[in-house]
């Protein structure tokens, strides 16, 4: 192995990028790189980018500009760009920022060691292919230090839905599922290193088909790993929420009562324009079926306001759907055109109108979130303690419903699931005491 060098990774966007950053670090470890949290001491800075939000590429170029003084100070500093912006703008990144040594897409980071050979020879390295080989077959075996007892595990990548606003099919490619046997092996390795909760990741995770019984079949097999106490999954599409997965929510004790199920709009007209291929009432009916299976399940969702053509009536339909479902948590955004997507060619809703709608929606969603948290006061929940709190003797963990919980508890309880009586609801967390 080469002499140890320092690697600093900045991760943008979703949980899948967090997982990818971990695997990128592992791939570069074979080239002698150890991770650092101090950018100034880095021998290599890697930006793992996301292309979902507005002006994503501009933000990357801005960050690259801020790296220039460090690069001037340390001419041997290697700079790399990975992820979805890299996939979409690879050659342009190198043209606009010649100091960038390496650009790699989200499907080819297993090739990083070979790309580093190019960099060491004085060449720029660019790889944004959609290769036939499975990158997971070529990544090093995961060797993880002591870590948070919760972990992400990618099981599916890409999307075939082609929502009119989304770049994922173009930057991540078609839907691909990892074989169940490999996922189970990786999950067992994670639990051997102290992981007690795994969140299964995919751009369209409930379309997973690497197990003969789909995502539900994978969840049931994972639940047989004794050391694994909790299972979650994200992000789901309503059209792929099958009967077996709904039943698993009601019968699998290790599958947590929290589901992120994006809908984006409550207007059938807008849903059709978005190419979502479901109606608002079909979504409501699905929610009702899942709640029949698991009455205490907490829902999270995604919403876009100001989609091209959205009228006041369309927006009010979204507000009504939110009232009908009652979300424990949600993410809401103003529509922003993504270059190359069908919706980008349509006329935008005036910015001030979209902003006013977003504020109204967020006010309603926040009220629902606070009401959900307040309803936990006086209840006992199960908390997986993950780390020390800021106060001496305090631990922080996640409840079954994914709420952050603060509780006085001995440090030895980190990595264990404990019953906690909730005594107080705060802005974004809960406080409790160990139940007797």
C-alpha positions in Angstrom: 0.0 0.0 0.0 1.1 3.5 -0.8 2.1 5.9 2.0 -0.9 7.2 3.9 -2.5 10.3 2.5 -5.5 12.3 3.7 -8.9 12.3 1.9 -11.6 14.9 2.6 -15.1 14.1 1.1 -17.9 16.6 1.0 -21.2 14.9 0.4 -24.2 16.6 -1.1 -27.8 15.4 -1.2 -29.5 12.1 -0.3 -28.7 9.1 1.9 -27.5 7.2 -1.2 -24.7 9.7 -1.6 -23.8 9.2 2.0 -23.5 5.5 1.3 -21.6 6.1 -1.9 -19.1 8.4 -0.1 -18.4 5.6 2.4 -17.7 3.2 -0.5 -15.6 5.8 -2.3 -13.5 6.2 0.8 -13.1 2.4 0.9 -12.1 2.3 -2.8 -9.5 5.0 -2.3 -8.1 3.3 0.9 -6.3 0.8 -1.4 -4.5 3.8 -2.9 -3.3 4.8 0.6 -5.9 7.4 1.5 -7.3 7.8 5.0 -10.3 10.1 5.6 -10.0 13.4 7.4 -12.6 15.9 8.6 -10.2 18.7 8.2 -10.1 20.0 4.6 -7.0 22.0 5.1 -4.9 18.9 5.8 -6.2 17.0 2.8 -4.1 15.6 0.0 -7.3 15.0 -1.9 -10.6 16.7 -1.8 -13.6 14.9 -3.4 -17.0 16.5 -3.9 -19.7 13.8 -4.1 -22.5 15.8 -5.8 -26.2 15.7 -6.2 -28.2 17.0 -9.2 -31.7 17.1 -7.7 -32.0 20.6 -6.4 -32.0 24.0 -8.1 -28.7 25.3 -9.4 -26.9 22.1 -8.3 -24.1 22.5 -10.8 -23.6 26.1 -10.0 -23.1 25.2 -6.3 -20.4 22.7 -7.3 -18.6 25.3 -9.4 -18.8 27.7 -6.5 -17.3 25.1 -4.1 -14.6 24.4 -6.6 -13.8 28.1 -6.8 -13.5 28.2 -3.0 -11.0 25.4 -3.2 -8.7 27.4 -5.5 -6.7 29.2 -2.7 -6.1 25.8 -1.0 -4.9 24.4 -4.4 -2.7 27.4 -4.9 -1.2 26.8 -1.5 -0.8 23.1 -2.0 -0.2 22.5 -5.8 0.0 18.7 -5.3 -3.6 18.7 -3.8 -5.8 16.4 -5.9 -9.4 17.5 -6.6 -12.1 15.1 -7.7 -15.8 15.5 -8.5 -18.1 12.5 -8.1 -21.9 11.8 -8.2 -24.7 13.0 -10.3 -23.4 16.5 -11.3 -20.2 14.7 -12.4 -22.3 12.3 -14.5 -24.2 15.2 -16.1 -21.4 17.7 -16.6 -18.2 15.7 -16.6 -16.2 17.2 -19.5 -17.6 20.7 -18.8 -16.4 20.5 -15.2 -12.8 19.9 -16.4 -13.1 22.6 -19.1 -14.3 25.2 -16.6 -12.0 24.1 -13.7 -8.7 22.8 -15.1 -7.4 22.2 -11.6 -9.9 19.2 -11.3 -7.9 16.0 -11.6 -10.7 13.4 -11.7 -14.4 13.2 -12.5 -16.3 10.0 -11.8 -20.0 9.1 -12.2 -22.1 7.3 -9.6 -21.9 4.0 -11.4 -18.1 3.9 -12.0 -16.4 4.8 -8.7 -15.2 1.2 -8.3 -12.7 2.2 -11.0 -11.2 4.9 -8.8 -7.9 3.1 -8.1 -7.2 2.7 -11.9 -8.2 6.4 -12.4 -5.7 7.4 -9.8 -3.0 5.8 -11.9 -3.9 8.3 -14.7 -3.8 11.2 -12.2 -0.4 10.2 -10.9 0.9 10.1 -14.5 -0.2 13.8 -14.9 -3.4 13.1 -16.8 -6.9 14.2 -16.0 -9.2 11.2 -15.5 -12.9 11.1 -16.6 -15.3 8.2 -16.3 -19.0 8.7 -16.6 -20.0 5.5 -18.2 -22.9 3.2 -17.4 -20.8 0.0 -17.3 -22.1 -3.5 -17.8 -20.2 -4.7 -14.8 -21.7 -4.3 -11.3 -19.6 -1.8 -9.4 -20.4 -3.6 -6.1 -18.6 -6.7 -7.4 -15.4 -4.7 -7.8 -15.4 -2.7 -4.6 -13.2 -3.8 -1.7 -14.7 -5.7 1.1 -16.1 -3.4 3.7 -13.7 -3.0 6.7 -15.4 -0.5 9.0 -14.1 0.9 12.2 -16.2 1.4 15.3 -19.2 3.4 14.0 -22.7 4.6 14.5 -25.0 1.7 15.2 -27.2 2.8 12.2 -26.1 2.3 8.6 -27.2 2.8 5.1 -27.1 -0.1 2.6 -27.8 0.5 -1.1 -30.0 -2.3 -2.6 -31.3 -0.7 -5.8 -30.2 2.1 -8.1 -31.7 4.0 -10.9 -35.3 4.7 -11.9 -37.5 3.8 -14.8 -40.4 6.1 -13.8 -39.3 9.2 -15.8 -41.1 11.8 -13.7 -41.2 15.0 -15.7 -39.2 16.9 -13.2 -36.5 14.4 -12.3 -33.0 13.9 -13.5 -32.4 10.5 -11.8 -33.1 8.3 -14.8 -30.5 10.3 -16.7 -27.8 10.5 -14.1 -28.2 7.2 -12.3 -29.5 5.1 -15.2 -32.1 2.4 -15.4 -33.3 0.4 -12.4 -30.8 -2.2 -11.2 -31.2 -4.4 -8.1 -28.4 -6.0 -6.2 -28.6 -9.8 -5.6 -30.1 -10.6 -2.2 -27.3 -12.9 -1.2 -24.7 -10.1 -1.5 -26.9 -7.7 0.4 -27.4 -10.2 3.2 -23.6 -10.8 3.4 -23.0 -7.1 3.6 -25.7 -6.7 6.3 -24.1 -9.5 8.4 -20.7 -7.8 8.1 -22.2 -4.5 9.3 -23.8 -6.2 12.3 -20.5 -7.8 13.2 -19.1 -4.3 13.5 -21.9 -3.1 15.8 -24.6 -1.9 13.4 -28.1 -2.6 14.8 -30.3 -0.7 12.3 -30.0 -0.7 8.5 -31.8 1.6 6.1 -32.2 0.0 2.7 -31.6 2.6 0.0 -32.7 3.0 -3.6 -33.9 5.7 -5.9 -37.0 3.6 -6.2 -36.3 1.1 -3.5 -39.7 -0.7 -3.4 -39.1 -1.7 -7.1 -36.3 -3.9 -5.8 -36.3 -7.3 -7.6 -33.1 -8.9 -6.5 -35.0 -11.3 -4.3 -37.6 -13.7 -5.7 -40.2 -12.1 -3.4 -39.2 -8.5 -3.9 -38.3 -6.0 -1.2 -40.6 -7.8 1.3 -38.7 -11.0 0.8 -35.4 -9.3 1.4 -36.7 -7.6 4.5 -37.9 -11.0 5.9 -34.5 -12.6 5.3 -32.7 -9.6 6.9 -35.0 -9.9 9.9 -33.5 -13.3 10.6 -30.1 -11.8 11.4 -30.2 -11.9 15.2 -27.9 -8.9 15.8 -30.0 -6.7 13.4 -32.7 -5.1 15.5 -34.3 -2.6 13.0 -35.0 -2.3 9.3 -36.1 0.8 7.3 -36.2 1.6 3.6 -36.3 4.7 1.4 -37.3 6.1 -1.1 -40.5 4.5 -2.3 -42.9 5.1 -5.2 -46.6 4.6 -4.6 -47.0 2.4 -7.7 -44.5 -0.2 -6.4 -46.0 -0.6 -2.9 -47.2 -4.2 -3.3 -49.4 -6.4 -1.1 -46.4 -8.3 0.4 -44.7 -5.1 1.5 -47.8 -3.7 3.0 -48.3 -7.0 4.9 -44.6 -6.9 6.1 -45.3 -3.5 7.7 -48.0 -5.2 9.8 -46.3 -8.4 10.6 -42.5 -7.9 10.6 -41.4 -6.7 14.1 -38.1 -5.4 12.9 -39.6 -3.3 10.1 -40.0 0.2 11.7 -43.4 2.0 11.7 -42.1 4.8 9.5 -42.6 5.1 5.7 -41.4 7.8 3.3 -43.9 7.7 0.5 -43.6 10.8 -1.9 -46.7 12.0 -3.7 -45.5 15.4 -5.0 -48.9 16.9 -5.6 -52.6 16.4 -4.6 -53.9 17.5 -8.0 -54.7 14.8 -10.5 -54.0 17.2 -13.4 -50.5 18.1 -12.0 -49.8 14.4 -11.2 -50.5 13.6 -14.8 -48.3 16.4 -16.0 -45.5 15.1 -13.7 -45.9 11.6 -15.3 -46.5 10.1 -11.8 -49.0 7.5 -13.2 -51.3 7.6 -10.1 -54.1 9.8 -8.9 -54.5 11.5 -5.5 -57.3 9.2 -4.6 -55.2 6.1 -5.4 -52.6 7.5 -3.1 -55.1 8.1 -0.4 -56.4 4.5 -0.8 -52.9 3.2 -0.5 -52.3 5.1 2.7 -55.5 3.7 4.1 -54.4 0.1 3.3 -51.0 0.6 4.9 -52.6 2.1 8.0 -55.0 -0.9 8.2 -51.9 -3.1 8.3 -50.0 -0.9 10.8 -52.3 1.7 12.4 -49.5 3.5 14.3 -47.3 3.9 11.2 -45.9 7.5 10.7 -45.8 8.8 7.1 -43.3 11.1 5.5 -43.7 12.6 2.1 -42.3 14.9 -0.6 -44.1 17.8 -2.2 -43.3 20.1 -5.1 -45.2 23.4 -5.4 -45.2 25.7 -8.4 -44.9 23.0 -11.0 -45.5 24.4 -14.5 -49.2 25.0 -15.0 -50.1 24.7 -11.3 -53.2 26.7 -10.5 -54.6 27.9 -7.2 -57.1 25.0 -7.4 -54.3 22.5 -8.0 -52.4 23.8 -5.0 -55.5 23.7 -2.8 -55.9 20.0 -3.8 -52.4 19.4 -2.5 -53.3 21.2 0.8 -56.4 19.0 1.1 -54.4 15.8 0.6 -51.9 16.9 3.3 -54.9 17.4 5.7 -56.3 14.0 4.8 -53.1 12.1 5.3 -51.6 14.0 8.2 -47.8 13.6 7.8 -45.4 13.2 10.7 -42.7 14.6 8.6 -42.4 15.9 5.1 -40.1 17.7 2.6 -41.4 20.4 0.4 -39.8 22.5 -2.3 -40.5 25.0 -5.0 -40.2 23.5 -8.5 -36.9 24.2 -10.1 -36.3 23.2 -13.7 -33.7 20.5 -14.3 -32.0 20.7 -17.7 -32.9 17.9 -20.0 -36.2 17.0 -18.3 -39.6 17.3 -20.0 -40.9 19.9 -17.5 -37.9 22.2 -18.1 -39.4 23.2 -21.4 -42.6 24.5 -19.8 -43.4 27.9 -18.5 -42.8 28.4 -14.8 -45.3 29.6 -12.2 -44.4 33.2 -11.1 -41.7 33.0 -8.4 -43.7 35.1 -5.9 -46.8 32.8 -6.3 -44.7 29.7 -5.8 -43.0 31.1 -2.8 -46.3 32.1 -1.1 -47.7 28.6 -1.8 -44.6 27.0 -0.4 -44.9 29.0 2.8 -48.5 28.0 3.3 -47.7 24.3 2.7 -44.8 24.3 5.0 -46.9 26.0 7.7 -49.4 23.2 7.5 -46.7 20.5 7.4 -44.9 21.9 10.3 -48.1 22.0 12.3 -48.7 18.4 11.6 -45.1 17.5 12.5 -45.3 19.3 15.8 -48.7 17.7 16.6 -47.3 14.2 15.9 -44.3 14.9 18.2 -46.6 16.3 20.9 -48.7 13.1 20.7 -45.6 11.1 21.7 -45.5 12.8 25.2 -46.6 10.3 27.8 -46.0 7.3 25.5 -43.2 4.7 25.7 -41.1 4.3 22.6 -38.1 2.2 21.8 -34.9 4.1 21.2 -31.7 2.9 19.5 -29.1 5.0 21.3 -26.4 6.2 18.8 -24.1 8.7 20.5 -23.4 10.9 23.4 -25.4 14.1 23.9 -24.0 17.6 24.6 -24.8 17.3 28.3 -22.9 14.9 30.5 -24.7 11.6 31.0 -27.1 12.2 28.1 -27.4 10.0 25.0 -29.2 10.6 21.7 -30.9 8.1 19.7 -33.8 7.4 17.3 -37.2 6.2 18.2 -39.2 3.6 16.2 -40.8 6.6 14.4 -37.4 8.1 13.5 -37.7 11.0 16.0 -34.5 12.1 17.6 -34.7 11.4 21.4 -32.5 12.8 24.2 -32.3 10.8 27.4 -30.1 10.5 30.5 -28.5 7.0 30.2 -25.2 5.3 30.7 -22.8 5.4 27.8 -22.8 1.6 27.8 -26.3 1.7 26.3 -25.0 3.1 23.0 -25.8 0.5 20.3 -28.7 -0.9 22.3 -32.5 -0.5 22.0 -34.1 0.8 25.2 -37.7 1.6 26.2 -38.0 5.3 26.9 -40.9 7.3 28.4 -41.3 10.6 26.4 -41.7 13.6 28.7 -41.3 16.6 26.4 -41.6 17.5 22.8 -39.1 20.1 21.4 -38.8 21.7 18.0 -37.1 18.8 16.2 -36.7 16.2 18.9 -38.1 14.6 22.0 -36.9 14.2 25.6 -37.5 11.2 27.8 -36.4 9.0 30.7 -35.6 5.4 30.8 -38.8 3.4 31.4 -38.9 1.2 34.4 
